Amino acid sequence: MSCARSVYGRLESQGQAYLDYTGGGLYADLASPGARANLLSEHVFGNPHSANPSSTDTTQLVERTRATVLAFFNGTGEYNPRSSP
């Protein structure tokens, strides 16, 4: 088994290739312990400003998260939750 297959196996299982020109690396399967493990092992998340499957997954997750935060704080559409690393 190749290193890439053991570290980034979800790419092959989903039939995806990942290339990021900004130098942002794709997270390894080993970097997703605990509650995030299923989410990160079942999806390939990429730059949300592109048009490809990994970007679509990221955009959908961000939008669901924003809606959840708004609902938690009883917010309306007048607010737009933002996050930063």
DSSP file (Angstrom, degrees, kcal/mol; ACC not computed):
  #  RESIDUE AA STRUCTURE BP1 BP2  ACC     N-H-->O    O-->H-N    N-H-->O    O-->H-N    TCO  KAPPA ALPHA  PHI   PSI    X-CA   Y-CA   Z-CA
    1    1 A M              0   0    0      0, 0.0     2,-0.1     0, 0.0     0, 0.0   0.000 360.0 360.0 360.0 133.2    0.0    0.0    0.0
    2    2 A S     >  -     0   0    0      1,-0.1     4,-2.0     4,-0.0     5,-0.2  -0.340 360.0-117.8 -75.9 159.0    1.4    3.4   -0.9
    3    3 A C  H  > S+     0   0    0      1,-0.2     4,-2.4     2,-0.2     5,-0.3   0.918 115.5  52.9 -61.1 -44.0    1.9    6.2    1.6
    4    4 A A  H  > S+     0   0    0      1,-0.2     4,-2.9     2,-0.2    -1,-0.2   0.897 108.9  49.5 -60.7 -40.1   -0.6    8.4   -0.3
    5    5 A R  H  4 S+     0   0    0      1,-0.2    -1,-0.2     2,-0.2     4,-0.2   0.875 114.6  44.0 -67.9 -36.6   -3.2    5.7   -0.2
    6    6 A S  H  < S+     0   0    0     -4,-2.0    -2,-0.2     2,-0.2    -1,-0.2   0.811 122.7  36.8 -78.8 -28.2   -2.8    5.1    3.5
    7    7 A V  H  < S+     0   0    0     -4,-2.4    22,-3.0    -5,-0.2    23,-0.2   0.804 133.3  23.9 -92.2 -32.8   -2.7    8.8    4.4
    8    8 A Y  S >X S+     0   0    0     -4,-2.9     3,-1.6    -5,-0.3     4,-0.7  -0.238  74.1 142.7-126.5  43.5   -5.2   10.2    1.9
    9    9 A G  H 3>  +     0   0    0      1,-0.3     4,-2.2    -4,-0.2     5,-0.2   0.755  62.6  69.3 -58.8 -27.9   -7.3    7.1    1.2
   10   10 A R  H 3> S+     0   0    0      1,-0.2     4,-1.6     2,-0.2    -1,-0.3   0.787  90.9  62.3 -65.8 -25.5  -10.6    9.1    0.9
   11   11 A L  H <4>S+     0   0    0     -3,-1.6     5,-3.0     2,-0.2     4,-0.5   0.957 108.9  40.0 -62.4 -48.8   -9.4   10.6   -2.3
   12   12 A E  H ><5S+     0   0    0     -4,-0.7     3,-1.0     1,-0.2    -2,-0.2   0.912 113.2  54.1 -66.4 -42.4   -9.3    7.3   -4.0
   13   13 A S  H 3<5S+     0   0    0     -4,-2.2    -1,-0.2     1,-0.3    -2,-0.2   0.796 116.1  39.5 -65.0 -26.4  -12.5    6.0   -2.4
   14   14 A Q  T 3<5S-     0   0    0     -4,-1.6    -1,-0.3    -5,-0.2    -2,-0.2   0.392 111.1-119.3-101.3   1.3  -14.3    9.1   -3.7
   15   15 A G  T < 5 +     0   0    0     -3,-1.0     2,-0.3    -4,-0.5    -3,-0.2   0.873  66.6 138.8  65.7  37.7  -12.6    9.2   -7.1
   16   16 A Q      < -     0   0    0     -5,-3.0     2,-0.4    -6,-0.2    -1,-0.2  -0.810  43.0-156.8-116.5 155.0  -11.1   12.6   -6.4
   17   17 A A        -     0   0    0     -2,-0.3     2,-0.4     2,-0.0     0, 0.0  -0.953  15.6-153.4-120.7 147.3   -7.8   14.4   -7.1
   18   18 A Y        +     0   0    0     -2,-0.4     2,-0.4     2,-0.0     8,-0.1  -0.983  20.6 163.4-130.1 125.7   -6.8   17.4   -5.0
   19   19 A L        -     0   0    0     -2,-0.4     2,-0.5     6,-0.1     6,-0.1  -0.981  12.0-171.0-140.1 126.2   -4.5   20.2   -6.0
   20   20 A D    >   -     0   0    0     -2,-0.4     3,-1.3     1,-0.1    -2,-0.0  -0.956   9.9-164.9-123.1 113.5   -4.3   23.5   -4.2
   21   21 A Y  T 3  S+     0   0    0     -2,-0.5    -1,-0.1     1,-0.3     0, 0.0   0.622  84.7  68.4 -72.3 -12.7   -2.2   26.2   -5.8
   22   22 A T  T 3  S-     0   0    0      2,-0.1    -1,-0.3     1,-0.0     3,-0.1   0.518 113.2-111.2 -85.3  -3.2   -2.2   28.3   -2.6
   23   23 A G    <   +     0   0    0     -3,-1.3     2,-0.6     1,-0.3    -2,-0.1   0.527  67.8 146.8  86.9   5.2    0.0   25.8   -0.9
   24   24 A G        -     0   0    0      1,-0.0    -1,-0.3    -5,-0.0     2,-0.1  -0.654  42.3-137.2 -76.4 121.2   -2.7   24.7    1.6
   25   25 A G        -     0   0    0     -2,-0.6     2,-0.3    -3,-0.1    -6,-0.1  -0.455  12.4-113.3 -81.5 151.4   -2.2   21.1    2.3
   26   26 A L        -     0   0    0     -2,-0.1     2,-0.1    -8,-0.1    -1,-0.1  -0.653  40.1-108.0 -78.6 136.5   -4.9   18.5    2.4
   27   27 A Y        -     0   0    0     -2,-0.3     2,-0.1    18,-0.2    -1,-0.1  -0.397  32.8-119.9 -68.8 141.1   -5.4   17.1    5.9
   28   28 A A    >   -     0   0    0      1,-0.1     3,-1.7    -2,-0.1   -20,-0.2  -0.446  18.6-116.6 -78.7 153.4   -4.2   13.5    6.5
   29   29 A D  G >  S+     0   0    0    -22,-3.0     3,-1.2     1,-0.3    -1,-0.1   0.843 116.0  59.9 -57.0 -33.8   -6.6   10.8    7.6
   30   30 A L  G 3  S+     0   0    0      1,-0.3    -1,-0.3   -23,-0.2   -22,-0.1   0.648  93.2  67.1 -70.5 -14.3   -4.6   10.5   10.8
   31   31 A A  G <  S+     0   0    0     -3,-1.7    -1,-0.3     1,-0.2    -2,-0.2   0.236  84.2  77.9 -90.7  13.9   -5.3   14.1   11.7
   32   32 A S    <   +     0   0    0     -3,-1.2    -1,-0.2     5,-0.0     9,-0.1  -0.503  59.9 156.5-124.9  65.7   -9.0   13.6   12.2
   33   33 A P    >   +     0   0    0      0, 0.0     3,-0.9     0, 0.0     4,-0.2  -0.334  46.8   6.0 -82.1 168.8   -9.5   11.9   15.7
   34   34 A G  T >  S-     0   0    0      1,-0.2     3,-1.6     2,-0.2     4,-0.4  -0.225 123.8  -8.0  68.9-146.2  -12.5   12.0   17.8
   35   35 A A  T 3> S+     0   0    0      1,-0.3     4,-0.5     2,-0.2     3,-0.4   0.772 133.2  55.3 -62.4 -28.9  -15.9   13.4   16.8
   36   36 A R  H <> S+     0   0    0     -3,-0.9     4,-3.0     1,-0.2     5,-0.3   0.647  83.2  90.6 -77.9 -13.4  -14.5   15.0   13.6
   37   37 A A  H <> S+     0   0    0     -3,-1.6     4,-2.3     1,-0.2     5,-0.2   0.886  88.2  42.9 -54.4 -48.9  -13.2   11.6   12.4
   38   38 A N  H  > S+     0   0    0     -4,-0.4     4,-1.6    -3,-0.4    -1,-0.2   0.930 115.8  48.8 -65.0 -44.8  -16.3   10.6   10.5
   39   39 A L  H  X S+     0   0    0     -4,-0.5     4,-0.7     1,-0.2    -2,-0.2   0.940 117.6  40.2 -59.7 -48.6  -16.9   14.0    9.0
   40   40 A L  H  < S+     0   0    0     -4,-3.0    -1,-0.2     1,-0.2    -2,-0.2   0.793 115.4  50.5 -75.5 -27.9  -13.3   14.4    7.8
   41   41 A S  H  < S+     0   0    0     -4,-2.3    -1,-0.2    -5,-0.3    -2,-0.2   0.717 112.4  47.2 -82.1 -19.0  -12.9   10.8    6.6
   42   42 A E  H  < S+     0   0    0     -4,-1.6     2,-0.3    -5,-0.2    -1,-0.2   0.564 114.5  45.2 -96.2  -9.7  -16.1   10.8    4.6
   43   43 A H     <  -     0   0    0     -4,-0.7     2,-0.6    -5,-0.1   -33,-0.1  -0.911  64.3-141.1-132.5 157.2  -15.5   14.2    2.8
   44   44 A V        -     0   0    0     -2,-0.3     2,-0.4     9,-0.1    13,-0.3  -0.973  27.0-160.4-115.0 111.9  -12.7   16.0    1.1
   45   45 A F        +     0   0    0     -2,-0.6   -18,-0.2    -5,-0.1     2,-0.2  -0.798  19.3 160.4 -99.0 133.5  -12.9   19.7    2.0
   46   46 A G        -     0   0    0      8,-1.6   -26,-0.0    -2,-0.4     4,-0.0  -0.634  49.5 -39.2-134.1-168.2  -11.2   22.3   -0.1
   47   47 A N    >   -     0   0    0     -2,-0.2     3,-1.1     1,-0.2    12,-0.1  -0.399  46.4-146.7 -60.2 122.3  -11.3   26.0   -0.9
   48   48 A P  T 3  S+     0   0    0      0, 0.0    -1,-0.2     0, 0.0     7,-0.0   0.536  91.2  70.7 -72.3  -2.6  -14.9   27.2   -0.9
   49   49 A H  T 3  S+     0   0    0      2,-0.0     2,-0.2    10,-0.0    -2,-0.1   0.155  88.5  76.8 -99.8  19.2  -14.1   29.7   -3.6
   50   50 A S  S <  S-     0   0    0     -3,-1.1     2,-0.6     2,-0.1    -4,-0.1  -0.670  80.9-117.7-119.1 175.2  -13.6   27.1   -6.3
   51   51 A A  S    S+     0   0    0     -2,-0.2    -2,-0.0     4,-0.1     3,-0.0  -0.768  70.8  94.6-119.1  85.2  -15.9   25.0   -8.5
   52   52 A N  S  > S-     0   0    0     -2,-0.6     4,-2.3     1,-0.1     3,-0.4  -0.956  85.9 -88.9-159.3 169.7  -15.2   21.3   -7.7
   53   53 A P  H  > S+     0   0    0      0, 0.0     4,-2.2     0, 0.0     5,-0.2   0.868 123.3  51.2 -57.4 -39.9  -16.6   18.6   -5.4
   54   54 A S  H  > S+     0   0    0      1,-0.2     4,-1.7     2,-0.2    -8,-1.6   0.868 111.8  48.4 -67.8 -32.8  -14.3   19.4   -2.4
   55   55 A S  H  > S+     0   0    0     -3,-0.4     4,-2.8   -10,-0.2    -1,-0.2   0.889 108.7  53.1 -70.5 -40.0  -15.4   23.1   -2.7
   56   56 A T  H  X S+     0   0    0     -4,-2.3     4,-2.4     1,-0.2     5,-0.2   0.917 108.4  50.4 -61.7 -43.7  -19.0   22.2   -2.8
   57   57 A D  H  X S+     0   0    0     -4,-2.2     4,-2.1   -13,-0.3    -1,-0.2   0.910 112.1  47.8 -60.3 -42.5  -18.7   20.1    0.4
   58   58 A T  H  X S+     0   0    0     -4,-1.7     4,-2.7   -14,-0.2    -2,-0.2   0.935 111.2  49.6 -64.5 -46.8  -17.0   23.0    2.1
   59   59 A T  H  X S+     0   0    0     -4,-2.8     4,-2.5     1,-0.2    -2,-0.2   0.912 111.4  49.2 -59.9 -43.9  -19.6   25.6    1.1
   60   60 A Q  H  X S+     0   0    0     -4,-2.4     4,-2.3     1,-0.2    -1,-0.2   0.908 112.2  48.1 -63.0 -42.0  -22.5   23.3    2.2
   61   61 A L  H  X S+     0   0    0     -4,-2.1     4,-2.4     2,-0.2    -2,-0.2   0.914 111.8  49.5 -65.6 -42.5  -20.8   22.7    5.6
   62   62 A V  H  X S+     0   0    0     -4,-2.7     4,-2.6     2,-0.2    -2,-0.2   0.923 112.2  47.8 -62.0 -44.7  -20.1   26.5    6.1
   63   63 A E  H  X S+     0   0    0     -4,-2.5     4,-2.2     2,-0.2    -2,-0.2   0.900 112.3  48.6 -65.6 -40.5  -23.7   27.4    5.2
   64   64 A R  H  X S+     0   0    0     -4,-2.3     4,-2.1     2,-0.2    -1,-0.2   0.904 112.1  50.1 -63.9 -40.4  -25.2   24.7    7.6
   65   65 A T  H  X S+     0   0    0     -4,-2.4     4,-2.5     2,-0.2    -2,-0.2   0.920 109.7  49.9 -65.0 -44.3  -22.9   25.9   10.3
   66   66 A R  H  X S+     0   0    0     -4,-2.6     4,-2.5     1,-0.2    -1,-0.2   0.917 111.0  49.6 -59.9 -43.3  -23.9   29.5    9.8
   67   67 A A  H  X S+     0   0    0     -4,-2.2     4,-2.4     1,-0.2    -1,-0.2   0.888 110.7  50.4 -63.8 -38.8  -27.6   28.5   10.0
   68   68 A T  H  X S+     0   0    0     -4,-2.1     4,-2.3     2,-0.2    -2,-0.2   0.906 110.8  48.4 -65.6 -42.4  -27.0   26.5   13.2
   69   69 A V  H  X S+     0   0    0     -4,-2.5     4,-1.9     2,-0.2     6,-0.2   0.925 112.1  49.2 -63.9 -44.6  -25.2   29.5   14.8
   70   70 A L  H  <>S+     0   0    0     -4,-2.5     5,-3.5     1,-0.2    -2,-0.2   0.927 112.0  48.3 -60.1 -44.6  -28.0   31.9   13.8
   71   71 A A  H ><5S+     0   0    0     -4,-2.4     3,-1.3     3,-0.2    -1,-0.2   0.901 108.1  55.1 -63.4 -40.7  -30.7   29.5   15.2
   72   72 A F  H 3<5S+     0   0    0     -4,-2.3    -1,-0.2     1,-0.3    -2,-0.2   0.893 115.5  38.1 -59.8 -40.4  -28.8   29.0   18.5
   73   73 A F  T 3<5S-     0   0    0     -4,-1.9    -1,-0.3    -5,-0.1    -2,-0.2   0.253 112.5-117.1 -95.0  12.7  -28.7   32.8   19.0
   74   74 A N  T < 5 +     0   0    0     -3,-1.3    -3,-0.2    -4,-0.1    -4,-0.1   0.865  59.9 165.8  53.4  38.4  -32.3   33.3   17.7
   75   75 A G      < -     0   0    0     -5,-3.5     2,-0.2    -6,-0.2    -1,-0.1  -0.297  27.6-140.0 -81.5 166.7  -30.7   35.4   14.9
   76   76 A T    >   -     0   0    0     -3,-0.1     3,-1.9    -2,-0.1    -1,-0.1  -0.628  37.6 -87.7-116.8 178.4  -32.3   36.6   11.7
   77   77 A G  T 3  S+     0   0    0      1,-0.3    -2,-0.0    -2,-0.2    -7,-0.0   0.584 115.5  79.7 -64.2  -9.5  -31.1   36.9    8.2
   78   78 A E  T 3  S+     0   0    0      2,-0.0     2,-0.3     0, 0.0    -1,-0.3   0.704  89.3  64.2 -71.8 -17.7  -29.9   40.4    9.1
   79   79 A Y    <   -     0   0    0     -3,-1.9    -9,-0.1     2,-0.0    -4,-0.0  -0.815  64.2-165.1-106.3 147.3  -26.8   38.8   10.7
   80   80 A N        -     0   0    0     -2,-0.3    -3,-0.1   -10,-0.0   -13,-0.1  -0.860  19.5-138.6-132.4  97.8  -24.2   36.8    8.9
   81   81 A P        -     0   0    0      0, 0.0     2,-0.3     0, 0.0   -15,-0.1  -0.258  21.7-165.4 -58.3 138.7  -21.9   34.7   11.3
   82   82 A R        -     0   0    0    -16,-0.0     2,-0.3     2,-0.0    -2,-0.0  -0.888   4.6-161.7-122.5 154.7  -18.2   34.8   10.4
   83   83 A S        -     0   0    0     -2,-0.3     0, 0.0     2,-0.0     0, 0.0  -0.930   4.0-170.3-132.3 159.5  -15.4   32.6   11.5
   84   84 A S              0   0    0     -2,-0.3    -2,-0.0     1,-0.0     0, 0.0  -0.987 360.0 360.0-145.8 152.7  -11.6   32.9   11.5
   85   85 A P              0   0    0      0, 0.0    -2,-0.0     0, 0.0    -1,-0.0   0.515 360.0 360.0 -68.4 360.0   -8.9   30.5   12.2
